[in-house]
Amino acid sequence: MRFLRGLLGGVLWIVGGLLGLVGIVLCVTVLLLPLGIPLLMVARRVLSRAVQLMLPRALSHPIDEVTKAAKKTVASGAAGDIGKKARKLRKRLA
């Protein structure tokens, strides 16, 4: 699965690069500027998707991973243990 994601990311990277190149050429010709700007935006989205496919999920969606880990901690009941440990440490230091 990881190999396929990397392969698809590479293909999207090439497609996004070509779209960006065509968009730049269209922007240079002032008459086709209205076509070049949206094409550059599409190329940016394709390139960002390619990077997301190549990177592991923890790097491409760091906030989602932290949220998922926090929900697991709360569901397992470990969050209450952390609170108890913090209170004991506070009493010891006081």
Protein Blocks (a to p, Z undefined) as FASTA:
>chain_A
ZZmmmmmmmmmmmmmmmmmmmmmmmmmmmmlmmmmmmmmmmmmmmmmmmmmmmpcfklmm
mmlmmmmmmmmmmmnopmmmmmmmmmmmmmmmZZ
